[in-house]
Amino acid sequence: MPDSFLPISKPYIGPREKELVLEALDSGWVSSIGKFIDEFEVNFARYCGTKYALAVSNGTTGLHLALAALGLQPGDEVIIPDLTFVATANAVAYTGATPILADVDPDTLCLDPASVRSLITSRTRAIMPVHLYGHPADMDALSEIADAHGVAIIEDAAEAHGAEYKGRRVGGFGKCGVFSFYGNKVITTGEGGMLTTDDGEFYQRARRLRDHAMSPQRRYFHEERGFNYRITNLQAALGVAQLERIDEFLDRRTEIMNWYNSEIATSDRVRLNRVKNWAKSAFWMICLEVDWFDDARRDAFMQALKGRGIDSRPYFCPMSSMPMYKQTPLAVSAHKARTGLNLPSYFELTKADVQRIASDVNAILKEIPVA
C-alpha cells in the first residue's frame, strides 16, 4: 500500500483541544462532574437552537436513553429506516420495543414519508428519522404523520451536526434529537453523544435516568432502574474546543464536496451526494453511487482504490439483511446498499488529494464491467 494512504476519515485535534483537555486534567475533575460538561451542554443547546442538551457516553446510549425516557416497552413499535447504522435498530430493541423498517428516499437516503405512513399502527409510539450521511430527513412530512397519529419523533442526528432543514438546525424537531461524537464525526470527543430537546419534563427524566435514576431528594436511593450513560469532563473539554470550530469544519466539508463535484465524472448512472433545495447537508460522508454495481463489482472497485492508496467504505447494510431484524428486503434500501460507497472527507484533505482520488475513481470506473 502506498505511503501516501488517504483514510476515509480522521479527526482534527489542534492546540485549543489540547489546552482544554490539559486544563480538565489539571483540575482533577476527570470523571462525570466538571465545568466542561455544563459548558458543553449549554453551548451545544445554543448551537442547535434548543432549550436543553444532555451529554451522554455515546450516540447509541443517547438513543436508548431517549426511548427509555419516552417509556417504551415490549409491544410498542418504532418506525426506523432500513438503511442506517445498526445502533438505530438496536436502541429500539434494548427497550423491548420492535423496530419497524421503512424504506428510504432515493435522493436523501432518509426515511420515505410514504413508506412510514403505510407502517403506522395502533402500536406505533415513535418515528425515528436518521439524517443519513449528513443530509436531513423531510421533517415537515414526517412531523405531519407523527402529529396525526399522536406519536413522538426522535431524531437520530448522529451524523448531521449543523445540518439544516428549511433554515433550522437538526436536533430541534419533535421530542428530541441525538448526536454522536465518535472519532469520525463532524466534531468528536473520542466517544460521546448529546441529547437535545425543548421539553423540560422529558429533559429532567432523561437526566435522571442517565445517572442510575438516583433520587434527587435522597442520595443513593433509586426508585427505578437507570443507566450509567454519563460523559466525562475530559471528553467534554475536547467537545467544547471542537464545538468552537464547528463552522470551520462544516465549511471545509462543503468545500471538499465541491471539489469532488468538479472532479468526478458523474452521469445519470454515477452520482455524488444530492441535496434537496430545502436542506443544508453537513456532508459527513462523501457518497458515490454507481447504478451498475452489485456487491462484487462494488467490492472490486473499493479494492482497486485501496491498491492505489485510497480508503473507502460501503454504505451501511440494510437492517432487513441482519439476522436479528431479518425480513423481506426493501427495494430502495437494498439497491442503495449494493451500489453506494463513501470516499475520504476529513478536514485535512487537500484539493490535490481530491483530484488524485477523483482521477483514480474515474479511471477504475472505466475498468469495471457495466452490468
C-alpha positions in Angstrom: 0.0 0.0 0.0 1.4 3.5 -0.9 2.9 5.6 1.9 0.6 8.4 1.0 -2.5 6.5 2.0 -5.7 8.6 2.3 -8.0 7.3 5.0 -11.8 7.6 4.9 -11.8 9.8 7.9 -9.7 11.1 10.8 -10.3 13.7 13.5 -8.5 17.1 13.5 -7.2 17.9 17.0 -5.5 21.3 17.4 -3.8 23.3 20.2 -7.1 24.5 21.6 -8.3 21.0 22.2 -5.1 20.1 23.9 -5.3 23.2 26.1 -8.7 22.5 27.4 -8.1 18.7 28.0 -5.0 19.6 30.0 -7.0 22.1 32.0 -9.5 19.4 32.8 -6.7 17.0 33.8 -5.1 19.6 36.0 -8.4 20.4 37.7 -8.6 16.8 39.0 -12.2 16.6 37.7 -11.8 13.8 35.2 -15.0 11.8 35.6 -18.7 12.8 35.2 -18.5 16.1 37.2 -16.7 19.2 36.0 -17.2 22.6 34.4 -16.7 21.5 30.9 -19.7 19.2 30.9 -22.0 22.0 31.8 -20.3 24.3 29.3 -20.5 21.7 26.5 -24.2 21.1 27.2 -25.1 24.8 27.3 -23.1 25.7 24.1 -24.5 22.7 22.2 -28.1 23.5 23.0 -27.5 27.1 21.9 -25.9 25.9 18.7 -28.9 23.6 17.9 -31.4 26.2 19.0 -32.9 24.0 21.7 -33.6 24.8 25.3 -31.7 21.8 26.7 -28.8 19.5 25.9 -27.7 16.4 27.8 -24.3 15.0 27.3 -24.1 11.2 27.2 -21.5 8.5 26.8 -22.1 7.9 23.1 -24.8 8.2 20.4 -26.2 4.7 20.9 -26.7 5.3 24.6 -28.3 8.6 23.8 -30.9 6.9 21.5 -31.6 4.3 24.1 -31.9 6.9 26.8 -34.3 8.9 24.7 -36.5 5.9 24.1 -36.4 4.8 27.7 -37.4 8.4 28.8 -40.3 8.1 26.4 -41.4 5.0 28.3 -41.1 2.4 25.5 -41.8 -1.2 26.5 -42.5 -4.6 24.8 -45.3 -4.5 22.3 -44.5 -0.9 21.3 -43.2 -0.2 17.8 -40.8 2.4 16.4 -40.5 3.1 12.7 -36.9 3.5 11.6 -35.2 3.5 8.1 -34.0 0.2 6.8 -30.8 1.9 5.6 -29.0 3.1 8.7 -26.2 2.1 11.2 -27.3 -0.8 13.4 -27.4 1.4 16.5 -30.7 2.9 15.4 -32.4 -0.5 15.4 -30.5 -1.8 18.5 -31.6 1.2 20.6 -35.2 0.3 20.0 -34.7 -3.4 20.7 -32.9 -2.5 24.0 -36.2 -1.2 25.4 -38.1 -4.4 24.4 -40.0 -2.5 21.6 -39.9 -3.6 18.0 -38.1 -1.7 15.2 -40.3 -1.4 12.1 -38.4 -1.0 8.9 -39.4 1.7 6.4 -37.8 2.3 3.0 -35.7 5.4 2.2 -36.0 8.2 -0.3 -33.6 7.6 -3.3 -32.2 11.1 -3.2 -31.8 11.9 0.5 -31.3 8.3 1.7 -33.6 9.3 4.7 -37.0 7.9 5.7 -39.5 7.9 2.9 -42.7 9.5 4.4 -44.9 7.4 2.1 -43.3 4.2 3.5 -43.7 5.5 7.0 -47.3 6.3 6.5 -48.0 2.7 5.4 -46.5 1.2 8.5 -48.3 3.2 11.2 -50.4 1.0 13.6 -52.0 1.4 17.0 -48.8 0.1 18.5 -46.6 2.8 16.9 -45.0 5.0 19.7 -42.3 6.9 17.7 -40.8 7.6 14.4 -37.0 7.8 14.3 -35.7 9.6 11.2 -32.0 9.3 10.6 -30.3 12.2 8.9 -28.1 9.8 7.0 -24.6 10.8 5.9 -25.4 14.4 7.0 -28.5 15.1 4.9 -31.7 16.0 6.9 -34.8 14.0 6.5 -38.1 15.6 5.3 -39.1 16.7 8.8 -42.4 18.5 7.8 -43.8 15.4 6.1 -42.7 13.2 9.0 -44.0 15.6 11.6 -47.3 15.7 9.9 -47.6 11.9 10.1 -46.5 11.9 13.8 -48.9 14.6 14.8 -51.8 13.0 13.0 -51.2 9.7 14.9 -50.1 11.2 18.3 -46.6 9.6 18.1 -43.2 11.1 19.0 -40.3 12.0 16.7 -36.8 11.1 17.9 -34.2 12.4 15.5 -31.1 10.2 15.0 -28.8 13.1 14.2 -25.6 11.2 14.9 -24.1 12.1 11.5 -25.6 15.5 11.0 -24.1 18.2 13.3 -25.0 21.5 11.8 -27.2 20.2 9.0 -30.3 22.3 8.4 -33.9 21.7 7.4 -35.6 24.8 5.9 -33.1 27.0 7.8 -33.4 25.2 11.2 -30.6 23.1 12.5 -31.5 19.4 13.1 -31.9 18.3 16.7 -34.8 20.6 17.5 -37.6 18.8 15.8 -40.0 16.5 17.6 -39.4 15.2 21.1 -35.6 15.2 20.9 -32.5 14.7 18.8 -29.5 12.6 19.5 -25.9 13.3 18.2 -22.7 11.2 18.2 -19.2 12.5 18.8 -17.4 9.3 17.7 -13.9 9.9 16.3 -15.1 10.1 12.6 -18.0 12.6 13.2 -18.1 16.3 12.3 -16.9 17.1 15.8 -15.5 14.5 18.2 -15.0 13.7 21.9 -13.5 10.3 21.1 -16.7 8.6 22.3 -19.7 10.6 23.4 -23.0 11.9 22.4 -25.7 14.6 23.1 -29.5 14.6 23.5 -31.2 17.8 22.6 -34.8 18.8 23.4 -37.2 21.7 24.1 -39.3 19.6 26.5 -38.3 20.4 30.1 -40.1 17.4 31.7 -38.6 15.0 29.1 -35.1 16.5 29.7 -35.4 16.1 33.5 -36.5 12.4 33.1 -33.6 11.7 30.7 -31.2 13.4 33.0 -32.3 11.3 36.0 -32.2 8.0 34.0 -28.7 8.9 32.7 -27.3 8.8 36.3 -28.7 5.5 37.6 -32.1 7.1 38.2 -30.8 8.4 41.6 -33.5 10.2 43.6 -32.9 14.0 43.7 -34.2 14.0 47.3 -32.4 11.0 48.7 -28.8 10.2 47.8 -28.1 6.7 46.7 -31.8 5.8 46.6 -33.2 4.6 43.3 -36.9 4.3 42.6 -36.4 2.6 39.2 -33.7 1.1 37.0 -31.5 3.7 35.4 -28.2 3.7 33.4 -24.7 5.0 33.7 -24.7 6.9 30.4 -22.6 9.9 31.6 -19.8 11.6 29.7 -16.5 12.6 31.3 -15.2 16.1 32.0 -12.2 15.2 29.8 -14.4 14.3 26.9 -16.5 17.4 27.4 -13.3 19.6 27.4 -12.5 18.2 24.0 -16.1 18.8 22.9 -16.1 22.4 24.0 -13.0 23.1 21.9 -14.3 21.2 18.8 -17.7 23.0 19.0 -15.8 26.3 18.9 -14.6 25.3 15.4 -17.7 23.6 14.0 -18.4 26.2 11.4 -14.8 25.9 10.1 -15.2 22.1 10.0 -18.5 22.3 8.1 -17.2 24.9 5.6 -14.3 22.6 4.8 -16.7 19.7 4.2 -18.7 21.8 1.8 -15.5 22.8 0.0 -14.4 19.2 -0.2 -17.8 18.3 -1.6 -17.5 21.0 -4.3 -14.1 19.7 -5.2 -15.5 16.2 -5.7 -18.4 17.6 -7.8 -15.9 19.3 -10.1 -13.5 16.4 -10.5 -15.6 13.1 -10.6 -17.2 12.4 -14.0 -20.9 12.0 -12.9 -23.8 11.0 -15.1 -27.3 9.7 -14.7 -25.8 6.4 -13.6 -22.8 7.7 -11.5 -23.9 10.1 -8.7 -22.5 12.0 -5.8 -24.4 13.4 -2.8 -27.7 15.1 -3.8 -29.0 17.9 -1.7 -32.7 19.0 -1.6 -33.4 22.7 -2.1 -34.8 22.8 1.5 -31.7 21.2 3.0 -28.2 22.1 4.1 -26.2 19.0 4.3 -23.3 18.5 6.8 -21.6 16.3 4.2 -20.5 13.9 6.9 -19.6 11.4 4.2 -19.0 11.8 0.5 -21.4 9.4 -1.2 -20.7 7.8 -4.6 -23.4 5.7 -6.2 -22.9 3.6 -9.3 -26.0 2.1 -10.8 -24.3 -1.0 -12.4 -22.6 -2.0 -9.2 -23.6 -5.1 -7.3 -21.8 -6.4 -4.2 -19.0 -8.0 -6.2 -18.4 -5.0 -8.5 -18.5 -2.5 -5.6 -16.1 -4.5 -3.6 -13.7 -4.9 -6.6 -13.9 -1.1 -7.1 -13.1 -0.5 -3.4 -10.2 -3.0 -3.5 -8.8 -1.2 -6.6 -8.9 2.1 -4.8 -7.2 0.6 -1.8 -4.4 -0.7 -4.0 -3.9 2.9 -5.1 -3.7 4.1 -1.5 -7.3 5.4 -1.2 -9.6 4.2 1.6 -13.4 3.8 1.1 -16.3 2.1 2.8 -19.6 0.6 1.6 -22.9 2.0 2.6 -24.5 0.6 5.7 -26.0 -2.9 5.3 -29.8 -2.7 5.5 -31.4 -3.7 8.8 -33.6 -6.1 6.9 -30.4 -8.1 6.0 -29.4 -8.6 9.6 -30.2 -11.9 11.3 -31.9 -10.2 14.3 -34.1 -7.9 12.1 -34.4 -10.2 9.0 -37.3 -9.5 6.7 -38.1 -9.2 3.0 -35.6 -6.6 1.5 -36.9 -3.1 0.9 -36.3 -2.1 -2.7 -34.6 1.3 -2.4 -32.6 0.5 0.7 -31.3 -2.8 -0.8 -30.4 -1.1 -4.1 -28.5 1.7 -2.4 -26.6 -0.7 -0.1 -25.4 -2.6 -3.2 -24.4 0.4 -5.3 -23.2 3.0 -2.8 -19.9 3.7 -1.0 -18.2 6.5 0.8 -15.0 8.4 -0.1 -12.5 10.3 2.1 -13.9 13.5 3.5 -11.7 14.7 6.5 -10.6 18.2 7.4 -7.0 18.0 6.3 -7.9 16.6 2.8 -6.5 19.0 0.2 -7.7 19.8 -3.3 -4.8 17.9 -4.7 -5.8 14.9 -2.6 -9.4 15.1 -4.0 -8.0 15.4 -7.6 -6.0 12.3 -7.0 -8.9 10.4 -5.6 -11.2 11.6 -8.5 -8.7 10.7 -11.1 -8.4 7.1 -9.8 -12.2 6.8 -9.4 -12.8 7.9 -13.0 -10.1 5.5 -14.2 -11.3 2.5 -12.2 -14.9 3.0 -13.2 -13.9 2.6 -16.8 -12.4 -0.8 -15.9 -15.5 -2.2 -14.0 -17.8 -4.0 -16.5 -21.2 -2.4 -16.9 -24.0 -4.8 -16.0 
